[in-house]
Amino acid sequence: MSATARLNFTVTIPRVMYLQVGTGTNFTTVGTVDALAFTVPGASVGAGGTIAGTGGDLTGGAVTVRVLGNAGNLSLNSGVTGQLSNGTNTIPWSAITVTAAPLTTGTTGFTNAAIAHPAFSTTTGAGPTATGFTAVNTVVRQESKWTFAYDNTGVYAPGTYGATVANNGVVTYTLTSP
């Protein structure tokens, strides 16, 4: 004698995509926009070298970068509305340098390695080169740190450049999936 019973199991996993640049909580949309600032000493204007930044969720001009997607390869781009402006004069985005490195402490389940920063646009809109992510079994889970600095080789008119949308001081990062 025997008896049988059956169960049918179904697991539904949605398509997801998550991007964190700066302050964030894993897998949550956060309204915080980190501010990065560079102050050039008067005696050093145009003297070469880089000026370290202040601000960022990791301080010292550094921010957390975290990318997650489960639908295949991903592409990350940066977009600007124009060159950094003080209302009259401009500084090109090429004067902002970015160094990529692993985070000091990684997050479980993420590959913690240097993620290349997508190039800034030299005019407006998206940068000329996006950063690509190759999925493994359709999943991308990577994190990094970007440290920003000001390349102090140019001499520009005095003023505060960027800092607001009106002065083109905002970079918008966009993560896309095919």
KATA-V383836 format. One record per run of one state. SS is the DSSP state (hx for helix, st for strand, lp for the rest). FROM is the first residue (numbers start at 1). LEN is the number of residues. Records with the same first field share a line. If there is no record, write none. Layout:
SS: FROM-LEN + FROM-LEN
This chain:
lp: 1-16 + 22-3 + 26-2 + 29-7 + 38-4 + 45-5 + 53-1 + 56-6 + 70-4 + 81-3 + 86-4 + 92-1 + 102-9 + 113-12 + 127-4 + 134-2 + 137-2 + 152-20 + 178-1
st: 17-5 + 25-1 + 28-1 + 36-2 + 50-3 + 54-2 + 62-8 + 74-7 + 84-2 + 90-2 + 96-6 + 111-2 + 125-2 + 131-3 + 136-1 + 139-13 + 172-6
hx: 42-3 + 93-3
